[in-house]
C-alpha cells in the first residue's frame, strides 16, 4: 500500500506513525547524550537511568513497585519486547490464545516459536470479548494469553469485567499473560488498567510498552518488558540474541522523556482527541460506518457502502481513484475473510493532512448501496 501511495501521491492515513515530530526536550536530551559520548554499547538489559525511569513510571501508572535491575528489560522497541517475550517463554507446541484482529507481528513471532495459536475473534460494533469462546479456548494446556489494550487495530479498550475474566482464567489454569500496552497513554474514555495490577496477576504477567507512540518518536525504537524475575530471565535470554543492546544515547533521552510531567500526557490526549474528531466526523459524512474507538490513534470502518468486494480491493481503489491510504484489516486476522468488510484509518497526522484526506473522500467517494 505504501508503494501505491507514493505512486499516486496519496494522503497516507494507513501507517501508524505520526507525520509530526516529537517534543524538543526529548530530542535535546538525545543530542546532549551523543555530545557527552554515550555512544558505545549499552548494558544488555538497559541503561540504569532508563530502567529506573521505567520502574518509576510503572509505579505511578499501575501502583506496582518493581525492581529496575531485576524486573525491567529495555528492548529495541515494543516489537522486540514481544519477540523476546515469546521466544524466551514459549516452547514449540505451547498453546497461546490471542484476540483477532491483532498486530501482525504476533502471529509471525508465535509461528517462529512453534506455538499453537488459538484466536478469539472480536466482532463489530463494539469488538467485545466473546466470553464463552474465551472460556472454551483456555485450559490447562494453555501456556499464555497475548493481549493488547488499548487495542490495535480496533481502538477498543478491554473493560474491567473482561480483564477480570482473563485474570480468573489465568489463575485457575496457571496461564501467563503477555500484555502489549504501547497505547496506554492514548486512552480517551476511561483510565488504562494494566492487567498486571489485578490481584494474583503480576507474578504471571509480562507488560510490554515503548516510547514511540507516546512521544511521536517511532524511529527511535525504544521499548521495554516488565516482569517478575522468573519471567524476566527468559525474556533476557532471548533479548541477548535478538539485538544484544539498544541504542545508548536514545535510552538516555528516553529516561528524560518518561520523567515528563502529567501535563504532557494530558495535552497529548487533548491533541489526539481533536484529531480523532476531525477524522471520525469526516468519515461519517462520507458514508462509512464508523465503529467506536476509545483508545489508540486508529479507527475501524465498514467500507461496504461503497460497493467493493473486499478490503484489499477497496483500499486499492481508495489510493488509485481517491488519493487516500487506509489499511485492509484482513491482514490482522488468522482468517482473512473475517476482516474483508473493514479497513483501518489512523489519525496520528496533523490536522491539515486529516482535513485534506476527508476533502478528497467527500469529493470522490460515492455510496453505492
N, C-alpha and C positions, 0 to 999 in steps of 0.2 A: 504493500500500500504506500510506503514512503517513497519508493521509486516512481510510482504513478503520480504521487502528489507533486513531486519535483517537476516531472514531465509536463503536467497540466497547470502548474502554478496554483495549486490548490491551497486553501487555508487549512492548516493541519490541526484538527481537533481530535486526532486519533491518539498519538503517542502521549504517554503520561509524564511529560516533563514540562516545566514552565518555559515560556519564551521571554521571561524577565529574570533578572539576576538576584542573587541572594544578598543579604544585608552587608553593608560596608564594614561593620565592626568585626564580622567573622572573616571577611576577605583580608582585612588589615592584619588580623591575627595570624593568618597563614603567611602573609608576606613577611611579617616580623619573625616568625619561626624559621623561615628559609634564610633570612638575613642572619639569624643567630646561629646558623649552622646545624639546624636539626634536620639533616638531610641523609643520614645513613639509616640502615635497617633499624626498625623499632623492635622492642621486645615482642616476642611472638604473640602473646595474648593481649597486647595493648600497652600504650604509653601510660605510666601510672596516673598521670593527671587526668587522662580521659576515662580510665577505669573508675576513678573516684567520682568524676562528674556524672558518669552514667549511673553509678550507685546512688548518688545524691538525688538525681532527677527521678529515679525509680521510686525512691522512698517518698519523695514529695507527691508523686502521682498516685502511687498504689498503697502507701503506708508500710511497705515491706522494707526491712533492713537487710541488705545483702553485703557480703564481703567482696570489695572490689578486686582483691587479689585472687580469691578462690572461686568466685561465682560470676564474674564478668569476663567475657571474651570478646575483644574487638576484632571485627572482620572487615573484609573489603566489600562493604555494602550488605544490605539485608539478604540479598540473593545468595551471597556466600555463607551468611549465617544459616540460612535454610539448608544449603548444601552440606555444610559441616555438621549440622544437627542430624540430618537424615543419614548421611554416610557414616557418621560416628555412632549412631544409636539404633539403626535399623539393619537387621541381618537379612540375607536372602530368604524369601518365603514368609517374612513377617507381614501380617495384615495391618494396613493403615487405612483409616477412614478419613475422607475429606469431603468438602462441600463444593459441588459444582453449581455454577461456573467458578473457576479458580484461576489464579495466576499461573501461566503456562509452565513456569519453572518447576512447580510442584510435581507434576506428572513426570517430567523429564528426569528429575533427580530421584524420585521414587523408583523409576524404572532402572536407573543406574544402580541403585541399591538392591535391586531384585525383589522389591516389595510387591505384595499382592494388594492392589488398590480397590477399595470399595468407595464408590462415590454416591453421596446423598444429594439429590438434585433439589435446589432451591428454585421455586417457581414464582413467576409474577402473579399478582401485582406487588406483593409485599416481600417475596423471597424468604418467607418464614421457614424455619426448620420443620420438616415433617417428623414430628417426634416419634411416632410409631415406627417409621422407617429407620430412624436412627437407633432406636432401641433394638430393632431386629438385626441391625448391622454390627452392633458392638457385643463382643462376647469375651470369654477367657482367652480366645485365640487372637484378640486384637492387641497389637503392640502399641499403637499410638493413634490419636486423632489430630489431624492437621487442620487448624482453623485460622481464620483471618477476619479480624474485626477492628475498625470499620472495613467493609468487605469490597475488594476489587474483584469483579468489575461492577457490582450492582449498586454500591453505595449503601448497602444495608449495614446496620449495626445490630449485632446479636443482642437480644433482650436479656435482662437478668434471669428471667424464667428459663430461657434457652440455655444460658450458661450454667445455671444451677442443675439442669438436666444433664448436660455434658459432664459436669463435675461429679454428679452422683454416679453416672455410668462408669466413669473412670475409676473412682474409688472402689466401687463394687467389683469391677473386673480387673483391677490393677493395671490400668492403661495410662500411658503417658499422653501429654498434650504438647504439641508444638504450636505456639501461638504467634502468628505474624501480626505485629501491631504498628506497622510503619505509618499508618494514617491516624494514629491515636490523637494527634492534635488537630485533626480535621473532623471533629465530631460536632455536628451542628445542633442537634435536637436533644441530646442527653449527654451526660458525662461518660467518657470512656471508662470501662471497667476491665482491668487485667484479670484474666481468669486465674492467674497465679495467686491473686489476693483472696480468693474464696477459700473457706475452711478446707483443709486437707489437700490443697492443690499445689502449693509451692513446691513440695518435695517431688512432684511428678510432672512439673512443667518447665519447658524451655520457652522463654519470652524473647522474641526477636524484634529488632527495631533498627532504625537508621536515621541519619542526619538529613538525607537528601530531600525528602518530601517536605519536612517541616521548615527547612531553611532555604529551599529552592536552590540547592547545590547538588543536584543529582549526579553530576560528573565527578564528584569527589570520591564517591564510593566508600563511605564510612558507615559501618553498621556494627551491631553487637548482639550477643546472645547472653541472656541472664538465666542461670540455672543453679540448682544445688550442686555441691562438689561432685557427687557421684555421677551426675549427668554432664557436668562441665568437663569432666575427664574425657568422655567420648567426643564431645564437641571439639575440644582442643586437639585431640589426636588427629581427627580428620582435617581440621583447620591447618595444622602444621604441614600437611602435604598438599593442600589446595593453593594457598597463597603464601604460607610461612609467616608473612608480616604485612601490615597495612601501612600506607603512606605516612611517614613520620610527621612532616610539617602539617599535614591536613588533620592528623589526630590532635595535634596541639591546638589548632584552630577550632576543632570540634568541641574540645573541652571548654573553650571560651563561649561557644555558641550555647552549649547546654546550661550555662550559668546565666542565660538571658532572663530578664525579669518576666513575671507573669504577663505584664502588659504587652510584651512581644507576641505571645500566643493569642491573646485576646484580639489584638489588631489583625493578626493573621486570619483568624476566623471571620472577623468582620469583613475583611477584604474578599475572602473567598465566598462568603455569603452573598456579597454584591455581585460577584462574577457569576455565581450559580443562578441568581435571579435573572440575569440577562439571558443566559443560555436557556434555562427552563422555560421562561415565558416565550422566548423566541421559537423554541421547538414546538411548543403547544400551538402557537399562532400559525406555524407552517402546516400543522396537521398530524404531527406524530402523537402517538400515545406515549406519554412520558410517565415513567414509574418513579415513585418517591426515592430520593437519595438523602439519607440522614448523616452520611459521613463520606470521606474521601473527596477527591475532586472529579468524580465520574458520575455520569447519568446514563441510565439504560432506557432505550426507547423501543417501541414496536414500530417497525418500518412498513408493515404490510398495507397500510392505507395507500401506499404509492404503487402497489401492483407488481412488485418484483418478486421472483420466485423464492429467493433466499437472501441471507445476509451478505454473502460474498458478492452476489450479483448487484445487490442494492449499493454496497459500498463502492464497487467499481463504477456504477452509474453516477453516484454522488460525486466522485472525483472527476470523471471524464466530462460529465454534462453540466455539473453544478459548480464544481471547483471547491469542494469541501471534503475533508477527510474524516471518516469515522472508522471504528474497528469492528469487524464482524465478530460477534460473540461466539460463534461456533468453535473458534479456536480455544475457548476456555472450558470446553466440555469433553468428557470421555466419548460421549455420543454426540457428534456434531449436529445431528438432527434436532437436539434439544435447544440449540441456540439459533436456529435458522431464521426465526422471526425477529430477532433482537440485534441491535447494534449499540455500541458504546461511544459516547462523546465525552470529551474532557473539557473542564472549564479552568484549567491551570494556564490560562493565557491572559494577556492584557485585554482590557475592555474593548479597545478598538478592534482587536482581532476577533473577539466574540461577536461584536456587532456586525462586522463585515461578513462573517460566516452566516449569521442569521439573514442579513440582507440578500446574500446570494441564494440561500434556500427559499426565501419568500418569492424571489424573482423567478426561479427556475423549477422548483419542485411543485408538482400538482397532484393533489389527491385524486386517485383513480377509482377507488372502491369505497 
